[in-house]
Every structure is written in structure tokens, then in C-alpha cells.
Amino acid sequence: MAWRPYQNLIDGELDNRLPGKVTGWIRFHRRGAEPLRVTFDLDGDFHEDIRGKTIRLSNPLPSDRNEELGQDGTYMGGFAPVQRGNVGDISAGRPLGRWTPELAGRLLAERESLWEQNGVSADERNIRRRELIGYCWGCIATGELYYAHADYPYIEWFSDNGRVVLELEASQVEVVGENAAGPKTPQELARGRMKREEALVSFLGDMVEGLSKKNRKMGGDGNVAGIVVE
């Protein structure tokens, strides 16, 4: 399961002006307590719509998610005041323009680099290449907008608390300043995608290990047949 404290969000600022690093702070509402101010030291970059920039977050009506969940206390109980770990998908949901043959070529080059780094076989690469080309040309034909991740602000990171996700409205995110970083090569984009995937795999592995330990404590053999990730 992921932490989803978007109701608890009060305000904050995340900074990606230093390549490969996201720093900043966020304040979260806590029922029955002072707001929790969290600072960030994350490895990774924002997605291409805001990479190299700073984003400011706000919530005009903060509340405690535990109220919605029907639970006592605050949803932020146990949340670390210093979040160290890895960036997941962080995007302001801004379109990067419409699909074009040039964009399709860059995406294909990124995927080719990713498949090579992951050791995907030649036959499998041919299948994936055909599927991607077909998808890209379909988007070009319909004139769709291209989004680096989603068409709404999505903020995700991985820390000692596990996976944390904020899904927000466009009005809650202000993008500040110019891009302080130049464009990435397809190889750099592929490495960034791999790091995000590795962070997710590590999170899932830790979750399975935790479920296995819980199973043993309850008298089981520690085997976990399957999980559902929220």
C-alpha cells in the first residue's frame, strides 16, 4: 500500500534545479496536533515537463485523511519528518506539445536504450518496437497531446516510509522559474526510467518481506501467494 496524504497537504515547495536531486519541504495537517513539516533529500529528477524547475504546492482546504477513512488520530502518524530516498514519477501534468514524428523517434530511441540495458532479446525487442511504433503513429494521426506522465499533477517518491503519492489538481501546483537543465539524451531518459522502476521493485520487495514476516507471526509458513498494490 502507498501513503496518499493529499488531503493532509497544506503547502510546500520541491526543487529540482540541481540535476539528479530533489530537495524542499512540505507541511501536512495533523488532526489534534501541530502541522508536520517534512523536508526532502531525494535522488532523481522531475519528469520532462518540469525537470530543472521548482514547484510550489498548496491546498486551500487541508483535512486529515483519517476522517475520511473513519479512523482515530492522524493519518500522518509515524510519517518521518525527513524523507530520504528516490524520486518516483513527479510531473505537473503539463503537455509537452502534440505528438510528432520527431517525438516518436525520441521515445523509440529511449526505449531502445532501455531494452538494451535490460537485456531484452532481439525477438522481443522487434515485437515491442512494432507495438510502440503503431501506438505513436496512432497518436500522431489523431493529434493528441503528449504528457510525460499524466495529464494532472502526480508526485511520487520512495523513502523509509515506503511509497508516497500525491495526486493533485492543476490549481494546486505552481511551476516556478526556467528550466535550469538542458535536454536529456535518450540514454539518460532510459536510465531515469530504470531508476524509477528499480525503486518500485524495491518497495514491492520490502512489502512482500513484511507480509511474509506477518504471516509467520500468525503461524503461517511465510509464503505470500499474491498482493494487491493500491
C-alpha positions as a Markdown table, in Angstrom:
| # | Residue | x | y | z |
|---|---|---|---|---|
| 1 | Met | 0.0 | 0.0 | 0.0 |
| 2 | Ala | 1.1 | 3.6 | -0.6 |
| 3 | Trp | 0.8 | 6.6 | 1.6 |
| 4 | Arg | -1.7 | 9.1 | 0.0 |
| 5 | Pro | -1.7 | 12.2 | 2.2 |
| 6 | Tyr | -3.2 | 14.6 | -0.4 |
| 7 | Gln | -6.0 | 15.7 | 2.0 |
| 8 | Asn | -3.4 | 16.4 | 4.7 |
| 9 | Leu | -1.3 | 18.6 | 2.3 |
| 10 | Ile | -1.1 | 22.3 | 3.4 |
| 11 | Asp | 1.7 | 23.7 | 1.3 |
| 12 | Gly | 5.2 | 23.0 | 0.2 |
| 13 | Glu | 8.0 | 23.5 | -2.3 |
| 14 | Leu | 10.1 | 20.9 | -4.2 |
| 15 | Asp | 13.2 | 21.9 | -6.0 |
| 16 | Asn | 14.9 | 20.1 | -8.9 |
| 17 | Arg | 17.3 | 22.8 | -10.0 |
| 18 | Leu | 20.3 | 20.6 | -9.1 |
| 19 | Pro | 20.4 | 17.7 | -11.6 |
| 20 | Gly | 19.8 | 14.3 | -10.0 |
| 21 | Lys | 18.5 | 15.8 | -6.8 |
| 22 | Val | 15.1 | 16.9 | -5.4 |
| 23 | Thr | 15.0 | 18.9 | -2.2 |
| 24 | Gly | 12.5 | 21.0 | -0.4 |
| 25 | Trp | 9.7 | 20.8 | 2.2 |
| 26 | Ile | 6.0 | 20.1 | 2.6 |
| 27 | Arg | 3.7 | 20.8 | 5.5 |
| 28 | Phe | 1.0 | 18.3 | 6.4 |
| 29 | His | -2.1 | 18.8 | 8.5 |
| 30 | Arg | -2.4 | 16.6 | 11.6 |
| 31 | Arg | -5.7 | 16.2 | 13.5 |
| 32 | Gly | -5.2 | 17.1 | 17.1 |
| 33 | Ala | -1.6 | 18.2 | 16.6 |
| 34 | Glu | 0.6 | 20.9 | 15.1 |
| 35 | Pro | 1.3 | 20.6 | 11.3 |
| 36 | Leu | 4.1 | 18.3 | 10.4 |
| 37 | Arg | 6.9 | 20.0 | 8.4 |
| 38 | Val | 8.7 | 17.4 | 6.2 |
| 39 | Thr | 12.0 | 18.1 | 4.4 |
| 40 | Phe | 13.2 | 16.2 | 1.4 |
| 41 | Asp | 16.5 | 14.7 | 0.2 |
| 42 | Leu | 15.7 | 12.6 | -2.8 |
| 43 | Asp | 17.8 | 11.2 | -5.7 |
| 44 | Gly | 16.4 | 11.6 | -9.2 |
| 45 | Asp | 14.7 | 14.2 | -11.4 |
| 46 | Phe | 11.2 | 15.5 | -12.2 |
| 47 | His | 9.7 | 14.5 | -15.5 |
| 48 | Glu | 10.5 | 16.5 | -18.6 |
| 49 | Asp | 7.6 | 18.9 | -18.2 |
| 50 | Ile | 9.1 | 20.4 | -15.1 |
| 51 | Arg | 12.7 | 19.0 | -14.9 |
| 52 | Gly | 15.2 | 21.5 | -13.6 |
| 53 | Lys | 12.5 | 23.7 | -12.1 |
| 54 | Thr | 10.8 | 24.3 | -8.7 |
| 55 | Ile | 7.2 | 23.6 | -7.9 |
| 56 | Arg | 5.0 | 25.1 | -5.2 |
| 57 | Leu | 2.2 | 23.0 | -3.7 |
| 58 | Ser | -0.9 | 24.3 | -2.0 |
| 59 | Asn | -4.2 | 23.0 | -0.6 |
| 60 | Pro | -6.9 | 25.6 | 0.3 |
| 61 | Leu | -8.9 | 23.1 | 2.5 |
| 62 | Pro | -6.5 | 20.7 | 4.3 |
| 63 | Ser | -8.0 | 18.0 | 6.3 |
| 64 | Asp | -7.0 | 14.7 | 7.9 |
| 65 | Arg | -7.4 | 11.6 | 5.7 |
| 66 | Asn | -8.2 | 9.5 | 8.8 |
| 67 | Glu | -11.5 | 11.4 | 9.0 |
| 68 | Glu | -12.5 | 10.0 | 5.5 |
| 69 | Leu | -11.2 | 6.6 | 6.5 |
| 70 | Gly | -13.2 | 6.6 | 9.7 |
| 71 | Gln | -10.1 | 6.1 | 11.9 |
| 72 | Asp | -9.0 | 7.9 | 15.1 |
| 73 | Gly | -5.9 | 10.0 | 15.3 |
| 74 | Thr | -4.0 | 11.5 | 12.4 |
| 75 | Tyr | -3.1 | 9.8 | 9.1 |
| 76 | Met | 0.4 | 11.3 | 9.4 |
| 77 | Gly | 1.2 | 9.2 | 12.5 |
| 78 | Gly | 4.6 | 7.6 | 12.0 |
| 79 | Phe | 5.5 | 9.7 | 8.9 |
| 80 | Ala | 9.2 | 10.6 | 9.0 |
| 81 | Pro | 10.0 | 14.4 | 9.2 |
| 82 | Val | 12.9 | 13.8 | 6.9 |
| 83 | Gln | 12.2 | 12.0 | 3.7 |
| 84 | Arg | 15.3 | 10.4 | 2.1 |
| 85 | Gly | 15.2 | 8.1 | -0.8 |
| 86 | Asn | 14.4 | 8.1 | -4.5 |
| 87 | Val | 12.1 | 10.1 | -6.8 |
| 88 | Gly | 9.3 | 8.2 | -8.5 |
| 89 | Asp | 7.1 | 9.9 | -11.1 |
| 90 | Ile | 6.9 | 13.7 | -10.4 |
| 91 | Ser | 5.1 | 15.7 | -13.0 |
| 92 | Ala | 2.9 | 18.9 | -13.1 |
| 93 | Gly | 0.7 | 17.3 | -15.8 |
| 94 | Arg | 1.8 | 19.8 | -18.4 |
| 95 | Pro | 1.7 | 18.8 | -22.1 |
| 96 | Leu | 4.9 | 18.8 | -24.0 |
| 97 | Gly | 3.1 | 19.6 | -27.2 |
| 98 | Arg | 1.4 | 17.3 | -29.7 |
| 99 | Trp | 2.7 | 14.0 | -30.9 |
| 100 | Thr | 5.0 | 14.4 | -33.9 |
| 101 | Pro | 7.3 | 12.0 | -35.8 |
| 102 | Glu | 10.3 | 13.7 | -34.1 |
| 103 | Leu | 8.8 | 13.0 | -30.7 |
| 104 | Ala | 8.1 | 9.4 | -31.7 |
| 105 | Gly | 11.7 | 9.0 | -32.8 |
| 106 | Arg | 13.0 | 10.2 | -29.4 |
| 107 | Leu | 10.7 | 7.9 | -27.5 |
| 108 | Leu | 11.7 | 4.9 | -29.6 |
| 109 | Ala | 15.4 | 5.8 | -29.0 |
| 110 | Glu | 14.8 | 5.9 | -25.3 |
| 111 | Arg | 13.0 | 2.6 | -25.3 |
| 112 | Glu | 15.8 | 1.0 | -27.4 |
| 113 | Ser | 18.3 | 2.1 | -24.9 |
| 114 | Leu | 16.2 | 0.8 | -22.0 |
| 115 | Trp | 15.7 | -2.6 | -23.7 |
| 116 | Glu | 19.4 | -2.8 | -24.3 |
| 117 | Gln | 20.2 | -2.0 | -20.7 |
| 118 | Asn | 17.7 | -4.6 | -19.5 |
| 119 | Gly | 19.0 | -7.3 | -21.8 |
| 120 | Val | 15.8 | -7.7 | -23.8 |
| 121 | Ser | 16.2 | -10.3 | -26.6 |
| 122 | Ala | 16.2 | -9.3 | -30.2 |
| 123 | Asp | 12.9 | -11.1 | -31.0 |
| 124 | Glu | 11.2 | -9.4 | -28.0 |
| 125 | Arg | 12.6 | -6.0 | -29.0 |
| 126 | Asn | 11.1 | -6.4 | -32.5 |
| 127 | Ile | 7.7 | -7.1 | -31.0 |
| 128 | Arg | 7.9 | -4.2 | -28.6 |
| 129 | Arg | 9.2 | -1.9 | -31.4 |
| 130 | Arg | 6.3 | -2.7 | -33.7 |
| 131 | Glu | 3.8 | -2.1 | -30.9 |
| 132 | Leu | 5.4 | 1.2 | -29.9 |
| 133 | Ile | 5.6 | 2.5 | -33.5 |
| 134 | Gly | 1.9 | 1.6 | -34.0 |
| 135 | Tyr | 0.9 | 3.4 | -30.9 |
| 136 | Cys | 3.0 | 6.5 | -31.7 |
| 137 | Trp | 1.6 | 6.8 | -35.2 |
| 138 | Gly | -2.0 | 6.4 | -33.9 |
| 139 | Cys | -1.4 | 9.4 | -31.5 |
| 140 | Ile | 0.2 | 11.4 | -34.3 |
| 141 | Ala | -2.8 | 10.7 | -36.6 |
| 142 | Thr | -5.3 | 11.9 | -34.0 |
| 143 | Gly | -3.3 | 15.0 | -33.0 |
| 144 | Glu | -3.2 | 14.0 | -29.3 |
| 145 | Leu | -1.2 | 16.0 | -26.7 |
| 146 | Tyr | 1.8 | 14.3 | -25.3 |
| 147 | Tyr | 2.3 | 14.1 | -21.5 |
| 148 | Ala | 5.5 | 13.0 | -19.8 |
| 149 | His | 3.5 | 11.0 | -17.3 |
| 150 | Ala | -0.2 | 12.0 | -16.8 |
| 151 | Asp | -2.5 | 14.9 | -17.6 |
| 152 | Tyr | -2.7 | 16.0 | -14.0 |
| 153 | Pro | -0.1 | 16.7 | -11.2 |
| 154 | Tyr | 1.3 | 13.5 | -9.9 |
| 155 | Ile | 4.0 | 13.5 | -7.2 |
| 156 | Glu | 5.6 | 10.2 | -6.1 |
| 157 | Trp | 8.6 | 9.2 | -4.1 |
| 158 | Phe | 10.1 | 6.3 | -2.2 |
| 159 | Ser | 11.6 | 6.6 | 1.3 |
| 160 | Asp | 11.9 | 4.7 | 4.5 |
| 161 | Asn | 8.2 | 5.2 | 4.9 |
| 162 | Gly | 7.7 | 3.3 | 1.6 |
| 163 | Arg | 5.8 | 4.7 | -1.4 |
| 164 | Val | 4.2 | 8.1 | -1.1 |
| 165 | Val | 1.8 | 9.5 | -3.7 |
| 166 | Leu | 0.1 | 12.9 | -4.1 |
| 167 | Glu | -2.4 | 13.2 | -6.9 |
| 168 | Leu | -3.5 | 16.9 | -7.1 |
| 169 | Glu | -5.5 | 19.4 | -9.2 |
| 170 | Ala | -3.7 | 21.7 | -11.6 |
| 171 | Ser | -4.6 | 24.7 | -9.5 |
| 172 | Gln | -2.6 | 23.2 | -6.6 |
| 173 | Val | 0.7 | 23.3 | -8.4 |
| 174 | Glu | 2.7 | 26.4 | -9.4 |
| 175 | Val | 5.8 | 26.0 | -11.6 |
| 176 | Val | 8.5 | 28.5 | -10.7 |
| 177 | Gly | 11.5 | 29.6 | -12.8 |
| 178 | Glu | 13.0 | 28.5 | -16.0 |
| 179 | Asn | 14.4 | 25.0 | -16.8 |
| 180 | Ala | 17.9 | 25.0 | -15.2 |
| 181 | Ala | 18.9 | 21.9 | -17.1 |
| 182 | Gly | 19.4 | 21.1 | -20.7 |
| 183 | Pro | 17.6 | 18.3 | -22.6 |
| 184 | Lys | 18.4 | 14.8 | -21.7 |
| 185 | Thr | 19.7 | 12.2 | -24.2 |
| 186 | Pro | 17.6 | 9.1 | -24.8 |
| 187 | Gln | 20.2 | 7.1 | -22.8 |
| 188 | Glu | 19.8 | 9.5 | -19.8 |
| 189 | Leu | 16.0 | 9.3 | -20.0 |
| 190 | Ala | 16.2 | 5.5 | -20.1 |
| 191 | Arg | 18.5 | 5.4 | -17.0 |
| 192 | Gly | 16.0 | 7.6 | -15.2 |
| 193 | Arg | 13.1 | 5.3 | -16.1 |
| 194 | Met | 15.2 | 2.3 | -14.9 |
| 195 | Lys | 15.9 | 4.0 | -11.5 |
| 196 | Arg | 12.2 | 4.7 | -11.0 |
| 197 | Glu | 11.4 | 1.1 | -11.9 |
| 198 | Glu | 14.1 | -0.2 | -9.5 |
| 199 | Ala | 12.7 | 2.0 | -6.7 |
| 200 | Leu | 9.2 | 0.5 | -7.2 |
| 201 | Val | 10.6 | -3.1 | -7.4 |
| 202 | Ser | 12.5 | -2.5 | -4.1 |
| 203 | Phe | 9.3 | -1.1 | -2.5 |
| 204 | Leu | 7.3 | -4.2 | -3.6 |
| 205 | Gly | 10.1 | -6.5 | -2.4 |
| 206 | Asp | 10.0 | -4.8 | 1.1 |
| 207 | Met | 6.2 | -5.1 | 1.2 |
| 208 | Val | 6.3 | -8.8 | 0.4 |
| 209 | Glu | 9.0 | -9.4 | 3.0 |
| 210 | Gly | 6.8 | -7.5 | 5.6 |
| 211 | Leu | 3.8 | -9.6 | 4.7 |
| 212 | Ser | 5.9 | -12.8 | 4.9 |
| 213 | Lys | 7.0 | -11.9 | 8.4 |
| 214 | Lys | 3.5 | -11.1 | 9.5 |
| 215 | Asn | 2.3 | -14.4 | 8.1 |
| 216 | Arg | 5.0 | -16.3 | 10.1 |
| 217 | Lys | 3.9 | -14.4 | 13.3 |
| 218 | Met | 0.4 | -15.6 | 12.7 |
| 219 | Gly | 1.5 | -19.2 | 12.4 |
| 220 | Gly | 1.9 | -19.5 | 8.7 |
| 221 | Asp | 4.9 | -20.7 | 6.6 |
| 222 | Gly | 5.8 | -17.2 | 5.5 |
| 223 | Asn | 4.8 | -17.8 | 1.8 |
| 224 | Val | 2.8 | -14.9 | 0.3 |
| 225 | Ala | 0.8 | -16.0 | -2.7 |
| 226 | Gly | -0.1 | -12.6 | -4.0 |
| 227 | Ile | -0.6 | -8.9 | -3.2 |
| 228 | Val | -2.7 | -6.1 | -4.4 |
| 229 | Val | -0.9 | -2.7 | -4.7 |
| 230 | Glu | -3.1 | 0.4 | -4.2 |
